[in-house]
Amino acid sequence: MLPLPAMDSRQGAGQGSRMLNVPSQSFPGPRSQQRVASGGRSKVPLKQGRSLMDWIRLTKSGKDLTGLKGRLIEVTEEELKKHNKKDDCWICIRGFVYNVSPYMEYHPGGEEELMRAAGSDGTDLFDQVHRWVNYESMLKECLVGRMAIKPALPKDYREEKKVLNGMLPKSQVTDTLAREGPSSPSMDNRSESPQFNFAIRTNFLSLLLLPPVTLLITQSRTNRAGPGEDINLGSITVDHQGDSFRVETIIKDYSYLIHIGLSHEIQEDFSVQVVENVGKIEIVLKKKESTTWKSLGCPLENHNSLLPKKDTDLYYRKCQLISKEDVTHDTKLFSVMLPPSTHLQVPVGQHVYLKLTIAGTEIVKPYTPVSDSLVPEFKEPVFPNSKYIYFLVKIYPAGLFTPELDLLQIGDYVSVSNPEGSFKISQFQEMEDLFLLAAGTGFTPMVKVLHYALTGIPSLRKVKLMFFNKTEDDIIWRSQLEKLALKDKRFDVEFVLSAPPSEWSGKQGYISPALLSEFLKKSLEKSKVLICICGPTPFTEQGMKLLHDLNFSKDEIHSFTA
């Protein structure tokens, strides 16, 4: 029963066992967040018959892809180093060793990328570059075994700190938490009282359970976020499934997790309230029965853990498809409904991952939620925004993920992750000119950015969107963009077509110095500027290069890349 000392069950996992555990078939795997970063990864043209679906078929063919005839072995560092050639390439990812030689020709990033980690631990490289390598599911038939466990270090070991398989040594964790994280919890449990009080006190956060059942999370003044980064409803995600109650709070670049197996049943309709600029979150749970709670329940996995956000696991919940409608000839607007016992709001500029099981393998793709329309009066809201998430998705007939997503019927389910992304609202502070560069469905992160800028930034003078597409039929929400430009004089939109019809009178071509020089004109010489860019990788990479050539600083540019 709670309380227990602050803990993180991920630290030192498996240190007392010599058994080889086959990783579960899920993606992303533990501590693999597939995060959006500042740069993209170039793809290499694959030979015919070497697509992702072809690889999935090969893994299900029964062919021995490890060369070990189904055996799992313990691999020492010395043994791993021997397998460093193209036709004999072993790579370690999070303590598990894979023979990736059969995968070489199927790897979208090319053979050279895989060879960079040949015969070594490729965990860091995987996290930085290989965002779409579903290593647990995609490589499960290539699993050689687990890295042999090294003898524990003596307690008085004080040399250079190292991360082993993505985990800090236990003593280092303790030292880190003592300086930065939660202290041991304390509990006030008065069994004779009709009310229940539970408290976890930390130098970073406080959690308090008050009658009837109220979780109160407050941020200490010394750790208060900077301007524009205060706690808000997008900072907290709450999930209640069965007796599991999970609360994740994001502050700065840290994640604080409360994960409890409740001792009593609660109703589905809990409430979440936030006092912004104060750093207080209040969650009120309604008891199913009016009884005295002698305990809150039992701690579950990673309860009371405070970790850098980049080191936390993605968490999914199943959401129901409520509607889908055509937006262009190949793009649709999907609406999914959150479970009744989930609170999740995706912050501006962030994305989530959608997960489907395809041919027995879990596949994920990142999508940035949008609003149901750009102009409120353009379309009557059908569903309340707090429980529904909207996605603009381009359907690729020859693709793997989007055709399956399009096949979902109303009432079917798709798994949706917690929000991810590096964009911060603080980038809007005192901004005067906002320039948006979008190509195709790279328009999606601009939807909420555009809305927030026009409604929530007093210093804003103008917003300009340059929207690149192939044809007029490809332009998403064209009429709404034009209507918004007429409604708000601060907003202007320019459409650029790469394959325009003969009667097209607008701009044409591709992103170029000439187009950008004309487009990126400040309202005043010293205006504070933010430029957001999103689109296919070649578009974004070329755009970033041109923006730097035009002497815009890194602080003035944000690229949404995946």
DODREN-86284 format. One record per residue (C-alpha): residue in three letters; y, x, z. Coordinates in steps of 0.5 Angstrom, whole numbers, plus 500, padded with zeros to 3 digits. Layout:
BEGIN
ALAYXZ...
% end
This chain:
BEGIN
MET500500500LEU507502499PRO511506501LEU508513499PRO511520498ALA515521491MET510522486ASP508523479SER501523477ARG502527471GLN503533474GLY497537475ALA493532472GLY485534471GLN486541475GLY480539479SER475537473ARG471541468MET470535464LEU472534457ASN475527456VAL476525449PRO484522448SER484515447GLN486512440SER493511441PHE500513439PRO504516441GLY500519446PRO502521453ARG509525453SER510524446GLN516520444GLN517521437ARG524521438VAL530521433ALA533528433SER539531429GLY535534423GLY530531418ARG524534416SER522535408LYS516532405VAL512535401PRO509532395LEU501530396LYS496531391GLN493524388GLY488521393ARG491525399SER495519402LEU495517409MET490511408ASP486516404TRP485520410ILE484514415ARG478513410LEU475520410THR476520418LYS471514418SER466516413GLY462520418LYS463527415ASP463532420LEU471534420THR470539426GLY464544424LEU461543431LYS456537429GLY460532434ARG460537440LEU466538444ILE467545447GLU472548452VAL476553448THR479559451GLU486562449GLU482568446GLU478563442LEU483559440LYS487565437LYS481567432HIS482560428ASN488562425LYS487561417LYS488556413ASP480554412ASP479555419CYS485553423TRP485550430ILE491548434CYS492546441ILE497540442ARG497538450GLY491541452PHE487538446VAL484543441TYR484540434ASN481543427VAL486541422SER483545416PRO481538413TYR488535414MET492541411GLU492537404TYR494530407HIS499533411PRO506530409GLY510536412GLY506541408GLU500546409GLU506551411GLU508547417LEU501546420MET500554419ARG506555424ALA502553430ALA495556427GLY491559433SER496557438ASP499551442GLY503547437THR506542443ASP513544442LEU513545435PHE510538434ASP515535439GLN521538435VAL518537428HIS512533426ARG514526428TRP509522424VAL503526426ASN499521430TYR495527433GLU491522438SER489517433MET490521426LEU486527429LYS481524433GLU475526428CYS478533428LEU477534436VAL474541438GLY475540445ARG480542451MET483548453ALA479552459ILE483551465LYS486557468PRO485559475ALA491557480LEU496561481PRO497564488LYS502560493ASP507565493TYR508566486ARG515567484GLU515570477GLU518567471LYS517559471LYS513556465VAL511549463LEU503549462ASN501544457GLY508540458MET507540465LEU511544471PRO507547476LYS506543482SER511547487GLN516547481VAL516540481THR517539488ASP523544488THR526541482LEU525534486ALA528537492ARG534539488GLU535533483GLY530527484PRO528522489SER527524496SER521521500PRO521514501SER522510507MET520503509ASP522498514ASN517493515ARG518488520SER511484520GLU514479525SER520477521PRO520472515GLN523476510PHE521483507ASN525489507PHE523495503ALA527501501ILE526508497ARG532512499THR534518494ASN540522493PHE540519486LEU538512486SER537507492LEU532501491LEU532496496LEU528489497LEU532484501PRO530476502PRO527473498VAL525479493THR531483491LEU531490488LEU537493488ILE538500485THR545503486GLN547510483SER550515488ARG557517487THR556524486ASN551522480ARG555517477ALA555518469GLY561520465PRO566515462GLY562510457GLU556512460ASP556507466ILE549503468ASN549497464LEU544491462GLY541496456SER540502462ILE534498465THR528495462VAL523490466ASP516488465HIS512484469GLN505483467GLY499480471ASP500484478SER504490475PHE511490476ARG515496472VAL522497472GLU525503468THR532505469ILE536510464ILE542514467LYS544520463ASP538523460TYR534521466SER529516467TYR527513474LEU521509474ILE519504479HIS511501478ILE508497483GLY502493483LEU505487487SER501484493HIS503477491GLU505473485ILE512472483GLN515467478GLU516469470ASP524468470PHE526473474SER534475474VAL537482472GLN544483474VAL549489473VAL555491476GLU558496471ASN563502473VAL559501480GLY552503478LYS549497481ILE543493478GLU540487482ILE533484480VAL532478483LEU524476484LYS522468485LYS516468490LYS511463487GLU509461495SER514461500THR510466505THR512473509TRP510479505LYS507484509SER508489503LEU511490496GLY504492494CYS501498491PRO504504487LEU501504480GLU502510475ASN508514476HIS511510481ASN518513484SER518518478LEU524521476LEU524525470PRO528527464LYS528522459LYS525526453ASP518527458THR517520459ASP512516456LEU513510451TYR512503454TYR510497449ARG510490450LYS507485445CYS512481442GLN511474438LEU514474431ILE518467431SER521468424LYS522472417GLU527470412ASP529474405VAL535478405THR534481398HIS529482393ASP525487398THR528486405LYS527481410LEU530479417PHE524479422SER525476429VAL521477435MET521474442LEU520478448PRO515476453PRO518471458SER517476464THR521482460HIS528484460LEU530489454GLN536490451VAL537495446PRO543499446VAL548500441GLY545506436GLN538506439HIS532504436VAL525502438TYR518503435LEU514497432LYS506498433LEU501495429THR493497428ILE491498421ALA484500419GLY483501426THR488506427GLU495505431ILE501506426VAL508506429LYS515506425PRO522506428TYR527501427THR534499429PRO535492431VAL541488428SER544482430ASP542476426SER548476422LEU555480422VAL560474422PRO558469428GLU560463424PHE557465418LYS550463421GLU549459427PRO545463432VAL538460432PHE535463438PRO539466444ASN540474443SER537476450LYS530474449TYR530475441ILE530482437TYR532482430PHE530487425LEU532488417VAL526491414LYS525494407ILE518492404TYR514497400PRO509494396ALA505501396GLY507503403LEU502503409PHE506499415THR511495412PRO506491407GLU502489414LEU508487418ASP510482412LEU503479412LEU504477420GLN504470420ILE509466425GLY506466432ASP503473431TYR504479435VAL507486434SER508491439VAL515494441SER517500445ASN522501450PRO529503446GLU530511444GLY535515441SER541520442PHE547516441LYS551514446ILE557509447SER561515450GLN562517443PHE567511442GLN571513447GLU579513445MET576513438GLU581511433ASP578512426LEU571510425PHE567512418LEU560509416LEU556512411ALA550508409ALA544508404GLY539503403THR536500410GLY540506413PHE545500414THR541498420PRO544502425MET551501423VAL550493424LYS551494432VAL556500431LEU560496427HIS560490431TYR561494438ALA567498434LEU571491432THR570488439GLY570493444ILE574499442PRO582498444SER584504441LEU581503434ARG585503428LYS580502422VAL573502420LYS571504413LEU564503411MET561506404PHE555503403PHE550507397ASN545503394LYS541503387THR543496384GLU547490386ASP541486388ASP539492393ILE546491397ILE544488404TRP549482407ARG554484401SER557477402GLN557478410LEU561485409GLU566482404LYS567476409LEU568481415ALA573485411LEU577479409LYS577476417ASP579483420LYS584487417ARG581494420PHE575493416ASP574496409VAL567496405GLU566500399PHE560499395VAL557505391LEU551504386SER547509383ALA544505377PRO550500376PRO550494371SER555495365GLU560490368TRP560494375SER567496376GLY566499383LYS564506385GLN558509382GLY554515383TYR551519389ILE554522395SER559527393PRO565531395ALA569527391LEU567521394LEU568523401SER574526400GLU577520398PHE574516403LEU575520409LYS582519410LYS585518417SER590513419LEU594518422GLU594526422LYS591527429SER587521429LYS580521433VAL575520428LEU567519429ILE563519422CYS556516423ILE551517417CYS544514416GLY539514410PRO533517406THR533524409PRO536527402PHE542523403THR543525410GLU542532409GLN546532403GLY552528407MET551532413LYS552539409LEU558536405LEU562533412HIS561540415ASP564543408LEU570538409ASN571541416PHE569536421SER566538427LYS559536430ASP563532435GLU566528430ILE559527426HIS553523428SER547522424PHE541517425THR535520423ALA528519423
% end
